[in-house]
Amino acid sequence: MPQDFPHASAVEGIRFTAQIGIPNIVQGLFNKRELPTKVAAKVGADHFGYELVEGMVKSYGPGPFYVRVAKDEALLVHHPDDLKFVLGGSPDPFASDPEPKLKGMSAFQPDALTISRGDLWAQRRSFADAVLEPGTPVHRLASSFLGVAADTARELTGHAVDYHAIDSAFQRMTRRVVFGDCAADDTRLMDVLGELMSQGNKMPGEPGPEYPELITIIEGHLAKAEPGSLAAEIAATPAPPGGAAGQVIHWLFAMGDTLAANTLRALAALATHNAEQSEVRTEIAAADITTPQGVASLKYLAGCLLEAMRLWPTTGMFARVSTREVEFPSGAVLPEGRQVLIYNVFNHRNRSLIPYADRFSPGEWASGSAGEDWSFNFFSHGPQGCPGAGLSVFLGQAVMANMLSAGALSASGVRLDPGKPLPHSLDLFGFEVQITGAV
């Protein structure tokens, strides 16, 4: 008989659903709802979720175990060795299109790479790699992008910046990076995408009514192929099945909304951690941030951005689904069609494995081993690792470097004490940062 995985109790399944599953849905799986997100941060939902999973790991670990989520059991994977096994085997035998994700993403990006399988996935991934150039030190268009990032930093300097302000600025930056200056002021594009993502929260399983309009807008900008933009690269790259426009959608919200959130949190952490801010300023002062190579050399600053993503992941939990029966290294067998859950809120801060779990530790990325740790999956890992990760980090580095060079950094509405464990939640809608005057 095949060996089975341990099973969490029915009571633990109810708690997991109530404390983790439902709050994720209520806050919005694809487009965060402000009030529920503020309430979740206020009541410490992520903290309680962490403690629940920590207790179950002690009871059923160190390997994966089943936990009931609503009506079905899913396999919760938490140890880095098992995370490597699952993510290293994606998209087959661990596909990234479990039913809830497929139904939700179909509303705003039905042709997305992340919900593709087989040859279709391979062709779409090849297209993304050709345009976004993952693994290269700097993108071939980095000089052009650096100018856009510097403009964005100036837009965010000299006044209080909350999430709405930085999100708007980063969306504009994203439109310029992807399409060029021709799309700089096209706020209708992001409005339509935001509406479709909100519809995705309801998991309709089909494109939303505004989806044809979104594709038409994107195709119109791509047709201009403005020099110095990703659109120019797209024009020179064979289109994947379904066309290029359907792939660009993911880049728009990842470079816009998600990067904005991570950058704002990184700035808040720096504003409250004097030693780390001093290290960053020393690093910036020694680099030429008017060049792509100079920005890319800011490893400690990049570590600040990556630490914000580790401490407060914008995707608290994601899933895979087995495409066939899979035997894990332990000998336990996962049947075909079972969901595998990866709970970043716990994995990123697993105190039993991560010495700096609750501290802001950019140095672990700059000179430590954090970059090779499969516990940290804000960009995922393995074959389905985010192809735009390098470009996203570069843009974040460039904006922050230019902002910090312009003056003193402060934050209001947030308390992050370097001498105490950092909170599991940092409400994006509850604080502001500001660059003013001289350092």
C-alpha positions in Angstrom: 0.0 0.0 0.0 1.3 3.5 -0.8 2.4 5.5 2.2 0.1 8.4 3.2 0.8 11.8 4.5 -0.4 12.8 8.1 -3.8 14.4 8.4 -4.5 17.4 10.5 -7.6 17.1 12.7 -11.1 18.3 11.6 -10.9 21.1 14.2 -7.6 22.3 12.8 -9.1 22.2 9.3 -12.0 24.4 10.5 -9.5 26.8 12.1 -7.3 26.8 9.0 -10.4 27.7 6.8 -11.6 30.3 9.2 -8.2 31.9 10.1 -6.4 31.7 6.8 -8.7 30.6 3.9 -11.6 32.9 4.5 -9.6 36.1 5.3 -7.6 35.6 2.1 -10.8 35.5 0.1 -12.4 38.4 1.9 -9.4 40.6 1.5 -9.4 39.8 -2.3 -7.3 37.2 -3.9 -6.4 39.3 -6.9 -7.4 42.9 -6.0 -7.0 43.9 -2.4 -10.1 45.4 -0.7 -9.0 48.3 1.5 -11.4 47.9 4.5 -11.0 44.1 4.9 -7.2 44.5 4.5 -7.1 47.2 7.2 -9.3 45.1 9.5 -7.1 41.9 9.0 -4.0 43.9 9.8 -5.6 45.4 12.9 -6.7 42.1 14.4 -3.4 40.4 13.5 -4.9 37.8 11.1 -1.4 36.8 9.7 0.0 36.5 13.2 -2.8 34.0 14.2 -2.4 32.2 10.9 1.3 31.8 11.5 0.8 30.5 15.0 -1.9 28.0 13.8 0.4 26.6 11.1 3.4 26.6 13.5 1.5 24.4 15.9 0.4 22.0 13.2 4.0 21.7 11.9 5.1 20.7 15.3 2.4 18.1 15.5 2.6 16.6 12.0 5.9 17.8 10.5 8.6 17.9 9.5 7.2 16.8 6.2 4.0 17.8 4.4 0.6 17.0 5.8 -3.0 17.3 4.8 -5.3 20.0 6.1 -8.9 20.5 5.3 -9.8 23.8 3.5 -13.6 24.2 3.3 -14.8 20.8 1.8 -11.5 19.4 0.5 -8.2 18.4 1.9 -5.0 20.0 0.6 -1.4 19.1 1.2 0.4 21.8 3.1 4.1 22.0 2.2 6.4 24.0 4.4 10.0 22.5 4.7 12.4 24.0 2.1 13.3 20.5 0.8 9.7 19.7 0.0 9.2 23.2 -1.4 12.1 22.5 -3.7 10.6 19.2 -4.7 7.2 20.8 -5.6 8.4 24.0 -7.2 11.2 22.3 -9.0 8.5 20.0 -10.5 6.3 22.8 -11.8 4.4 23.0 -14.1 4.5 19.2 -14.3 3.7 17.3 -12.2 2.7 20.3 -10.1 0.7 22.7 -12.2 0.0 26.3 -11.1 -3.7 26.3 -12.2 -5.7 24.9 -9.3 -9.4 25.5 -9.8 -9.9 28.6 -7.6 -6.9 30.4 -9.3 -8.0 29.3 -12.8 -11.5 30.6 -12.2 -10.3 33.9 -10.8 -7.5 34.7 -13.2 -9.8 33.8 -16.2 -11.6 37.1 -15.5 -8.7 39.3 -16.3 -6.0 37.2 -18.0 -7.4 33.9 -19.4 -4.2 33.4 -21.5 -1.8 33.9 -18.6 1.5 32.0 -18.5 0.9 31.0 -14.9 -2.3 29.1 -15.6 -0.9 27.4 -18.7 0.3 23.8 -19.1 2.4 21.7 -21.4 3.6 23.1 -24.8 1.4 26.1 -24.3 3.2 27.0 -21.1 6.6 26.4 -22.7 5.9 28.7 -25.7 4.5 31.5 -23.4 7.4 31.1 -21.1 9.9 31.4 -24.0 8.2 34.6 -25.0 8.4 36.1 -21.5 12.0 35.1 -21.2 12.9 36.7 -24.6 11.3 40.0 -23.6 12.0 40.3 -19.9 15.5 38.7 -20.0 15.6 36.9 -16.6 19.0 36.1 -15.3 20.9 38.9 -17.1 22.7 41.5 -14.9 20.7 44.3 -16.5 18.0 44.4 -19.2 19.2 45.7 -22.6 16.8 48.6 -22.2 17.9 49.4 -18.6 19.2 52.9 -19.5 15.7 53.8 -20.8 14.0 52.3 -17.8 16.4 54.1 -15.4 15.2 57.5 -16.7 11.6 56.5 -16.1 12.4 55.3 -12.6 14.2 58.6 -11.8 11.1 60.5 -13.0 9.0 58.4 -10.7 11.3 59.1 -7.7 10.9 62.9 -8.4 7.2 62.5 -8.4 7.3 60.9 -5.0 9.7 63.3 -3.4 8.9 66.3 -1.2 5.5 65.3 0.1 3.8 62.5 2.1 3.4 59.3 0.1 0.7 56.8 1.0 -0.1 53.6 -0.9 -2.5 55.3 -3.3 0.1 57.8 -4.3 2.9 55.3 -4.8 0.6 52.9 -6.6 -0.5 55.7 -9.0 3.1 56.7 -9.7 4.2 53.1 -10.2 1.4 52.4 -12.5 2.5 55.3 -14.6 6.1 54.1 -14.5 4.9 50.6 -15.6 2.9 51.9 -18.6 6.0 53.8 -19.7 8.3 50.8 -19.3 6.0 48.4 -21.0 4.6 50.7 -23.8 6.6 53.9 -23.8 5.6 57.5 -23.1 2.6 57.1 -25.5 0.8 55.3 -22.6 2.0 57.4 -19.7 -1.4 59.1 -19.1 -3.6 56.2 -20.1 -5.2 55.7 -16.7 -8.2 54.0 -18.4 -6.0 51.0 -19.0 -5.3 50.4 -15.3 -8.9 51.3 -14.4 -10.2 48.5 -16.6 -7.6 46.1 -15.4 -8.4 46.9 -11.8 -12.2 46.3 -12.4 -11.5 43.0 -14.0 -9.2 41.9 -11.1 -12.0 42.8 -8.7 -14.3 40.6 -10.8 -11.6 37.9 -10.5 -12.0 38.0 -6.7 -15.4 36.3 -7.3 -13.8 33.5 -9.4 -16.3 33.7 -12.3 -14.4 31.2 -14.5 -14.6 33.3 -17.6 -13.4 36.7 -19.0 -15.1 39.7 -17.5 -17.3 42.0 -19.7 -14.5 44.6 -20.0 -11.8 42.1 -21.1 -12.2 42.8 -24.9 -11.7 46.5 -24.1 -8.5 45.8 -22.1 -7.0 43.7 -24.9 -7.9 46.4 -27.5 -6.2 49.1 -25.4 -3.1 46.9 -24.9 -2.9 46.0 -28.6 -3.2 49.6 -29.6 -0.2 50.6 -27.5 1.9 47.5 -28.6 1.3 48.4 -32.2 3.2 51.6 -31.7 6.3 49.6 -30.6 7.8 52.8 -29.1 11.7 52.6 -29.0 13.1 52.1 -25.5 10.0 50.2 -24.3 9.2 46.5 -23.8 6.7 47.0 -26.7 9.7 47.4 -29.0 11.1 44.1 -27.8 7.7 42.5 -28.2 7.5 43.7 -31.8 10.7 41.9 -32.5 9.7 38.6 -30.7 7.5 35.9 -32.2 4.1 36.1 -30.5 3.1 33.2 -28.3 -0.2 31.3 -28.7 -3.1 33.7 -27.9 -1.0 36.8 -28.7 1.3 39.0 -26.8 -1.4 41.2 -25.3 -2.6 38.4 -23.0 0.9 38.0 -21.5 1.5 41.7 -20.9 -1.5 41.9 -18.4 0.5 40.1 -15.7 3.4 42.4 -16.1 1.2 45.5 -15.7 -0.1 44.7 -12.2 3.1 43.0 -11.0 5.3 46.0 -11.9 2.6 48.4 -10.9 0.6 47.4 -7.9 2.8 44.7 -6.4 6.1 46.5 -6.8 4.5 49.7 -5.4 3.4 47.8 -2.2 6.8 46.2 -1.7 8.7 49.5 -2.3 6.5 51.4 0.2 7.1 48.7 2.9 10.8 48.7 2.2 10.9 52.4 2.7 9.0 52.2 5.9 11.4 49.6 7.2 14.4 51.8 6.3 12.8 54.8 7.9 12.6 52.9 11.2 15.9 51.1 11.1 18.7 53.7 11.3 21.6 51.3 11.0 20.3 49.7 7.8 19.4 53.1 6.4 22.9 54.3 7.1 24.3 51.2 5.3 22.1 51.9 2.3 23.1 55.5 2.1 26.8 54.6 2.2 26.2 52.1 -0.6 24.3 54.7 -2.8 27.0 57.3 -2.2 29.7 55.0 -3.6 27.7 54.2 -6.7 26.8 56.1 -9.9 23.1 55.7 -9.9 22.8 57.5 -13.2 23.9 54.3 -14.9 22.2 50.9 -14.9 25.3 49.1 -13.7 25.5 51.5 -10.8 21.9 50.8 -9.7 22.4 47.1 -10.2 25.4 47.2 -7.9 23.2 48.3 -5.0 23.0 44.8 -3.5 22.2 45.9 0.0 19.4 48.2 -1.2 18.0 45.3 -3.2 18.1 43.3 0.0 15.9 45.8 1.6 13.3 45.4 -1.1 13.6 41.6 -0.9 13.3 41.7 2.9 10.1 43.6 2.7 8.8 40.9 0.4 9.9 38.2 2.8 8.5 39.8 5.9 5.2 41.0 4.4 4.5 38.9 1.3 1.9 40.4 -1.0 0.8 36.8 -1.8 0.3 35.2 1.5 -0.6 31.8 0.1 -0.5 30.1 -3.3 -1.2 26.7 -4.6 -0.2 24.0 -7.1 -2.2 21.0 -8.2 -0.9 17.5 -9.0 -1.3 16.6 -12.7 -0.7 12.9 -11.9 0.1 10.6 -9.0 3.3 11.8 -7.4 5.6 10.0 -4.9 7.4 12.4 -2.6 11.0 11.6 -1.4 9.6 10.4 1.9 7.7 7.6 0.0 4.3 9.2 0.6 2.1 9.4 -2.5 0.0 12.3 -3.5 -3.0 11.4 -5.8 -3.7 13.2 -9.1 -5.8 16.3 -8.8 -4.8 17.3 -5.2 -4.0 20.8 -4.3 -0.7 21.7 -2.7 -0.7 24.8 -0.5 2.4 27.0 0.1 1.7 29.4 3.0 4.3 32.2 2.6 3.2 33.9 5.8 4.6 30.9 7.8 7.4 29.7 5.4 9.0 33.1 5.2 9.3 33.4 9.0 9.6 29.8 10.2 11.4 30.5 13.5 12.7 26.9 13.7 14.7 27.3 10.5 15.3 31.0 10.0 17.5 32.7 12.6 16.5 36.2 11.5 12.8 35.3 11.0 11.3 38.4 12.5 14.1 40.9 11.9 14.7 43.2 9.0 17.9 41.7 7.7 18.9 43.0 4.2 22.4 41.7 4.6 21.1 38.1 4.3 20.4 38.9 0.7 23.4 41.0 0.0 26.1 38.7 1.4 24.2 35.8 3.0 22.3 32.7 1.6 18.8 34.0 1.6 18.7 34.1 -2.2 19.2 30.3 -2.4 16.6 29.5 0.3 13.5 27.8 -1.1 11.5 28.9 1.9 11.2 32.4 0.3 8.7 32.3 -2.6 7.5 35.8 -3.3 9.0 35.3 -6.8 8.4 31.5 -6.6 11.3 29.2 -7.5 12.2 26.6 -10.1 11.0 26.6 -13.8 8.0 28.8 -12.9 10.1 31.4 -11.1 8.9 34.9 -12.1 10.6 35.9 -15.4 10.3 39.6 -14.5 11.9 39.3 -11.1 15.2 40.9 -12.1 13.5 43.8 -13.9 11.1 44.4 -11.0 13.9 44.6 -8.4 16.0 46.9 -10.7 13.1 49.3 -11.0 12.5 49.2 -7.2 16.2 49.8 -6.6 16.3 52.7 -9.0 13.3 54.5 -7.5 14.5 54.0 -3.9 18.1 55.1 -4.7 16.9 58.3 -6.4 14.4 59.0 -3.5 17.0 58.5 -0.8 19.5 60.6 -2.7 17.1 63.5 -2.6 16.8 63.9 1.2 15.9 62.6 4.6 13.4 59.7 4.9 10.7 59.5 7.5 7.5 57.5 8.1 4.3 58.2 10.0 1.6 55.8 11.1 3.9 52.9 11.5 6.0 51.5 14.3 8.7 49.0 13.5 11.0 48.6 16.5 14.4 47.1 15.5 14.7 45.7 19.0 11.5 43.7 18.8 10.1 41.0 16.5 8.5 42.8 13.6 4.7 42.4 13.1 3.4 39.9 10.7 1.1 42.5 9.1 2.0 46.0 7.8 -1.2 47.6 6.6 -0.5 49.3 3.2 -3.3 51.7 3.8 -2.2 52.7 7.3 1.0 54.7 6.9 3.0 57.2 4.8 6.6 57.8 4.0 8.2 61.1 3.1 11.5 62.4 1.6 12.2 66.0 2.6 15.1 68.4 3.1 18.7 67.4 3.5 19.9 64.2 5.0 
